[in-house]
Amino acid sequence: MTVRIGSLTVKSRVYVPPMAGVTDIVFREIVRSVDSECMLATEMVSSRALLNRPETRLMDIAADEHPIGIQIFGHEPDIMASAAQMAQAKGADFVDINMGCPVPKITKGKDGCALMREPELAREIVRTVRSAIDIPLTVKFRLGWDDQTRTAVAFGEMIEEAGADAVTVHGRTRQQLYSGKADWEFIGKVKRALSIPVFGNGDVFETQDAARLLEVTGCDGVAVARGTLGNPWLIGRITKLLETGKLDDLPDDVERLITAYMHCLGLIRYKGVRIGTNESRRHLTHYTKGIVGAAPYRARLTQIESAADGAQILAELAELVGGAEGRRRFLLAVEQNNFENCEEISKGDSHAKNSVQAPVDFDPVAPVAIP
């Protein structure tokens, strides 16, 4: 089933929406490797900061990751419009406006979910941005500010009237943050009130969750965020289930650890040692969740200082879950990656017990990311 968002036709009903500190180009490449058609979006970027630092790499887009959108946030209509034009120039297939972020540092002004308390300003922003770009415009918002002001239906109607081509609705209020349960029934009310596509979001951690959300809400698509942490395969499995009614097998634990290492290495190559290593720690711990006996290894992963540190710990964990063969598979993948990327492979027997020196030492590489 395809979803039509303005002039954009998306071949998948699955969307990986923006997650700050997560949906960078490295993470998106992994997601795209398991689902070539899903809709993606970058991390959210401040519209005002974007004008001051247009070189930010938050808007980096790879040639093979379309369809992809760039999400902006802010509360100044003209500034938002300029930022949207920059996103279009960067090659985005659509621009998404964040009106749902509940984090206090975002909402303490009029940004993110705070705009749900300023509907007239939100309307002006959508109208101004819509008139400034040629590509589709989408908006993400929540059920409301709190349980006493669940304004999502009226807010959605206003957003549509102002010119949005699709919306994503998170099934919680700002007051809830990410606690409690997402109210899919209320998302359904928004869907029934609008004629533009609606993506439902919240509490999709298993493939069957996505199918149930779509059934309950009647939404055109499902937005899967936190459920992808350490589990990018969830996206491809949801797509397969929705298209065929069948489920792909889950990767085994060793394959999960190989992907975890590649994620870590990708972040270091892209962002430099200091930033890449720091950001990889949270991802590595997510990949190891659910692996029996991984807790002490997970604690060590939060302290790594290099790719080699991560590889050493993950190799030990691969041996725990897969024996000598598990360790061999992990190290073989590491060395194959280094070979393909022209990195120096460790000397000696790659199958030896302590031969985890294969990962190149990236310490001399200077950080290149612009936060």
N, C-alpha and C positions, 0 to 999 in steps of 0.2 A: 504493500500500500504506500502511495506517495502522499506527501503533505505539501500543499501549495501555500507559500508564504510570500504574498505579493508577487513579484516577478520570479521568485526562486522556487524551484520544485525540488523537494528533498525526497530521496528514495527510501528513507528510513523513518520510523516513528520514534526513534531513540535519540535523545539529545543529552550531551554532557555539558551542562551549563558551567559558567565561571565559578571557580573556587580560588580564592586568594591564596597564593603560595603553593598551589597545586597544579592548575591547568596551564602550565607553561608549555613551551614547544617540545620539551623532552617528554613530558607526560603524554601530551597529545599524540606524539609519534607512536608511543606504545599502544595507546587506545586505537589509533588508526590501523595498526598492524593486526588487530583482532576484529575490526569492523571498518571496512573501507567506505561505508556509506553513511554512517551516523553523523549527526550534526554536532559540531564542536564550537566552543567559544574560548577566547583568551581569558586570562585573569582580568578582573576589572581594573580600569585605569582612571585616575582622577582627571577630569576634563581640564581643570585649571592647571594641574601639574603638567599635563600633556603640552599645553601651550608654552609653558616655561622650559620644558625639556622634551622637545619633539623627537629626540633621538632614543627615547626609552625603548628597551628591548621587550617590554611587555606586549608590544604590538607586533613582534616578529611573527611572520607567517611563512610556513614552508610551502613549496610549490605543490606538494601532493596531499595537503590536508584539507582541501575543500570538500564539502561546504563548511565554512567557518565564519563566525562573527567576532567582532570586537566589542566588548562591553565597556561602557563609559559610565561614570557617576559624577554627580554634581548637582547644583541647583540654580545656576545662572543660564538662562535660555540661550543667549548669544554665545557664551563660552562653550556650552554643550554642543551647539550647532557647529562651531569651528572644529571642535574635537571630533565630531562625527564625520566632517568632511575629511579630516586627516585619516580617520579609520578607513573611509572609502578609498582614499588615495593609496593606502597601504595594501589594498587588495581584498578587504573584507567582503564577504558575500552578503552580510547584513550587519547592522549596528544594533546592539542591545543596550537599553537604558536600565540601570540598576535602581529600582525603587523598592527593593526588598531586603537589603542588607540590614541586619538588626544590631550590628556591633556598635557599642556606644561611641567609639571614636568617629564613626561615620554619621550616626544619627544625632550627635550632639548639636550639629548645625541644622541644615535642612536637606542633607543628603540621604541616600538610601531609603530605608523604610519611613524616615521622617516625612518624606513627600506624600505619604498616604494621609498625613494630617494637614497637608497643604494642597488639596486637590486642584485648586485653580492654578497654582504655580505648576503643578504636574502637567496640567492640560497645556499651559503655555509652552512648557519644555517640549512636549511631544509635538505640538504644532510647529514650533520653530525648527526643531531638528528634522521633522518630516519634510519641510520645505527646503531644507539645505542639502539633502542628499537624494541620490537617484536609486540607491539600493534599498531593500526592505528594512523596515524599522520594527524592532520588537521591544517589549518591556517585561521586566520581571518584578513581581510584587508579592505581598503576603495577604493573608486573610484580613488583616487590619492591624492597628496598633496594639490593641488588647481585646479581651473577650467582650468588653462593653462597646467596642467600636469596630465590629467586623464589617468593614465597608467594602469588601472585595468585589461584590457584585456591581454596586454603583460605580466604584472606581474603575473596574474593567470596562463598563459601558462607556464611561467618559474617555478612557484611553483609546478605545476603538473609534469613538466619534472624532477624537483629535487626530487620528491618522495612523495608529499603529497597525501593523500587518499581522501580528501574532503576539500572544502573551504567554508567559510562564507563571504559574501560580504555585507558591509554596504553601502547603497546608497547615501553617502555624501562624500565630500572630507574632508581632515584634516582641511582646512581653514574654512569650514562651522561649524565645531564642531557638534552641534545638532540643528542648525538653518536651516531655509528654509525647502524645501521638499526633501525627499529622491527620487532619480532618479531611479525608478524601470526599466525604459527602458534600462538604461545603465547596470544595473545588468544583464538584459537579454542578452546583448552583451557578457558579461563574460560567462554566462551559455552556450551560443551557441559555444563559442570558446573552451570549455573544455569537456573532456570526463568523468572526475570524478564528483561526486555529488557536487552540489552547493546549499547552503542555502542562501536565500535572506533575508536581514535585513534592517529595517528602516520604521518607521511610521505605525507600526501595533498596533493599539489601540483598534480595534473592530474585532469581528470574521470575518466580511465581508472583512476587510482590508487584512487578510491573504489569503482568497480565491482570491481576486483581484491581490495581489502580485504574487501568483503562476500562475495565468492566464497570466499576463503581461510578466513575466520573463521566464516562463517555468522551473523554478527552481525545484529541487527535494524536497526541503523542505523550511520551513519558520522559521527564528529565531526571537523570540519575546522577547524583552528586557524591555524597559521602560513601555510598555503597561501592564506588570504584576505587577507594583508597586501598592499595595493596591487592586489588582485585579488578584489574582492567578487563579481564576476561568476561566479567559480568555483562558488559555492553554487547559483545558478540553473541553471548548465550541468550540474552533477551531478544535480540534481533532474530536469531534462529527460531526461538520459541514462537514469536509473533508471526513469523512468516510460514513456518512449517508445522508448528505444534510439537516439535521435537527439541530435545536438549542435547547440546554438545557435551562431551565429557569434560570435567574439570581437569586442569593440569595437575600433575602430581607435585609433591612438595619440593622435589629437586628442581623441577622446571620453574616453580614459583621463586625459588632462591636464585636461579640463574637470571630471571627477569629482574629481580630486586637488584642484583649486582649491576646489570646493564643500565638500570635506571640511575643508580648511584654514579656510575661512570659517565653516563650521558650528562648529568647535572654538572659534574666536575669539568668535563670538556667544554660545556657551554658557558658555565658561569665562573670557572676558575676554582682553585682548590678550597679557599676559605669559604666562599659562599656556597659552592656546590656541595662540599662535604657537610656543612651545617644543615643545608636544606634536605640532603639525602637521609639524614638520621631518622626523621619522622616517617619517611616513606619506607625505609628498611624495616622499621618496627611494625608498620602496617602489613607488609608482605609476610611477616613471620607469625602474625596472629592466627590462632587456630591450629598451629603446628604443635603437637604434643611434645612437651619438654623444652619448648623454645624460650621460656621466660628468662632464664639467666643469660642466654645469648642476646635476647632483645635488650636487656639492660646494658650489655657491653656495646651494642650497636649505637646506643645513644651517646657514646663517648668517642667514636671513631674520629681520627684526624686525617685520614687519607683513604684512597680507594683500596690500597693494600690492606689496611686495617679491616675494612669491610669484607674483603675477599677472604681473609684469614678466618674471621668469625663465621661467615656464611659457609665456607668449606667444612668447618667443624660441624655445623648444623646439618649440612648435606650428608655428612657421614653418620650423624645421629639418626637421620630419618631414612637413609638409603644404604647404609653400610659403606664398604669400600667402593662399591660400584657407584653409589651416590656421589661420593667425593670425587671419583674419577670423572664422572659426567660433568660435575660442576667445574672442575679445573680444566677439562678439555674445552668447555664452552668459553672460559676465560681466555685461554691461550689462543683459541681460534679467533676470538674477537680482537685480541691484540695483533694477531697476524694480519687480519683483514684491514686493520687500521694502521698498519705499518709501525706498530709499537714494538719495543724490545721485549722479547720473550725471555723468561728466566732461563738460566743455564741449568743443566743437570737433568735428572730424570723427572719428567712431569708427572709421573704416577707415584712418586715417592711420598711417604707419609707427610713430610714437612715441605713439600714443593709448592707452597702457595705464594712464592715470590713472583709468580707470573704477572700480576697486575703491575703496570708501569708506575713508577713513583712520580706523581704529578706535582710534587711540592714546588718545583721551580716555576710552575705555570702561574702567571699573575691573574687575579680575578678580572673578568672582562664585562661582567653584567652591570647594567645600570639599573638599580632598584626602581 
